[in-house]
Structures are given as C-alpha cells and as structure tokens.
C-alpha cells in the first residue's frame, strides 16, 4: 500500500525515517549540532547542494525532517520547513516572500502577535497590510492592489472561531496571481487541509494541538516546493529553525493527534450546546453549532468543529473577572490545545496590545472567553464552567 493511500491515523504513526544499525522501533533523537563528511569533496559538494544530506541542524536534522515529512503527508503538501515557534513560522514565511513595497491582504481576525507584525514591524520595511472582516469577505477582491503579494487568513480564527471560505479566497488569489497563506493551527491537518481548497502555503503553531500537552514550542510551514525553497533559504540565514529535541517530541505527538482531537471536538460541541442555553452567556460560537454564522462553510471545509469554543459572559469587565476568579478546575492560561481545558481572556492576554478599535471590530469584548477543550470528562468541564458562571 502506498503512503498516499493510507489513512490519516496510519500516516501519523507509520511515517518514519530509516532506522539506524540498531533497528529501533521508535525514532531516536539526533541531538547533534553538526554532521561529518567523508572527505573534502563530499563537504564541498554538500555545501554546493550537489549532494543532498544533513549538514548542520540549523538547516536540517533527521528529527526535523521526519516531523516535516509527517505534516506534509497530512496536509497534502510538497515540502515544508520547521520552526522554533508558531510565530517564527508566521514571520519567516511572510518575510521570505515579500519585499519592500509589497502589499498584504489579511483577515482582521488574526492572532495578536500576527497583527503586531502587520501594524508595527512590516510598515518599517514599507510593507503595508489591508484588512477585511470575516463577515465581509466579498470586499477582498477590491483590496487587491498591483503590488499585493499575499492573502493571509486564519480559519477558524483566533480567538473568535470564525470560519473563512478558503475556496473563495483561493479563487481570488488565483485570479490576481497572488499567494494564499492559511494559518491552520485551530483546525490541525486532521480536521481540514487548506491545500485541498487552494491554499499555496499552510502555517501551524505546533506548540498548540500538534504537541497537545503543553510541553514544547514549535512551528511549521508546508506547501508548494518552490515557495518552501525561498522560506528555507531565508530561514537558513536567519536561524529560526526547530530544535531536534522538540521535533522528536512533536513527531511522537502527531501519532496521537487524531484520537486527542476526536475527544476534544466531542467535548467542545457538548460544552457549546450547554452554553447556548445558559442565562449568564450572551452568545456562543462553535463552528459546528447551527447558530454559527459560517456553519455551512465549516461543514464544507472541516471534518469536525474543532477544539475551541468562544463565548461572552454577561456583565462586561466585572462579569468576566468574576468568571475567571471562580474557575476551579480549568486552567487560566494563554496557551491552547492542551490535554487540560484552558480558559483565556483574550482582551487582557493574547490580544492585549491590539488597538481598542480593532478589538471592537473583531468582537473581542471584555466578556469574551476563549475555551480550549481538553481531555477531562465533559461532565467535570461543564460543572466547573457552570459554577464559575453562577458564582456571585
């Protein structure tokens, strides 16, 4: 059976680099900074790229190679590069492909640090960004300029779990000869594959659901080989590469991604259904709730609704503070994708430095709660959130 015909869960477990002379069943860690050469000619040819092999772990390493290979197979991508964090992946991917004077079109609903890149740092290099709202995707084409290089979007979005129609964005990108880059962190390649819908590149914070246990940082970008080549060359010089140890952890974590996400999606839907009917909640968003504004798009693109639920508690600042102060079991953390359920207040944490008018535009209110569902029993998760909502 060819690898392309294997199911997702099998690819995650049975994709492995060649074993060493010890015939190990589990991939070993290659904790080395460099690699040796047989002679001067092999060293010259390797650096001249006439001979493909590992040279130095900032460029590649057997552990990072295996991790990338797994993600490529999962996403249906030609090639990839692994990074020290999700934001290293976002920054390096964009910086490798845009030049001074270029233009980016982006969804306004993006991670706070990504927004910071677009508004604080890229303008220093004369790279401008135009934003569109998730509920006004029809304006995307009007934002395209002669110097537009990239359309960038998260789907589902962070923190509001809105869903963007990737097929629609890809058609616009193709029509105007620009690249479509999708941050697939919230869905993971298990729930959706953006390349199938026309994306050129897919970015992940592997720190989140790919690791799934809050242990290591990592990022990865996969997609078209010629684009990854540019990202590789940029990253080879600038040095944001993933460590071999973290790559080993992440590769092992991918083996359990499907079973973890299945349970987390099940928990998320049950929590979202409970919250829809709670008197202390103004609204709740979950892609597979029929009340979600982009429910039909989510059903088209995603295998399941994901592991994240967004909701707004009543009472504004005081209502939010009361909720978080009374949480007992769930963790208060800015991370997500863990085996432990996490509740986050985006307005004061992940998006704290986002301008107030932008937060208002993307519905990041003082009462917004982002809940990352873990693997605890759903009855215990709901009981904790219920008592926190009802505490006086």
Buried (B, 14 or more C-beta within 10 A) or exposed (E): EEEEEBEBBEBBBEBBBEEEEEEEEEBEBBEBEEBEBEEEEBBEBBEEEEBEEBBBBBBBBBBBBBBBBBBBBBBBBBBBBBBBBBBBBBBBBBBBBBEEEBBBBBBBBBBBBBBBBBBEEBEEEEBBBBBBBBEEBEEBBEBBBEBBBBBBBBBBBBBBBBBBBBBBBBBBBEEBEBBBBBBBBBBBBBBBBBBEBBBBBBBBBBBBBBBBBBEBBBBBBBBBEEBBEEBBEBBBEBEBBBBBBBBBBBBBBBBBBBEBBBBBBBBBBBBBBBBBEBEBBBBBBBBBBEEBEBBEBBBBBBBBBBBBBBBBBBBEEEBBBBBBEBBEBBBEBBBBBBBBBBBBBBBBBBBEEBEEEBBEBBBBBBBBBBBBBBBBEBEEBBEBBBEBBEEE
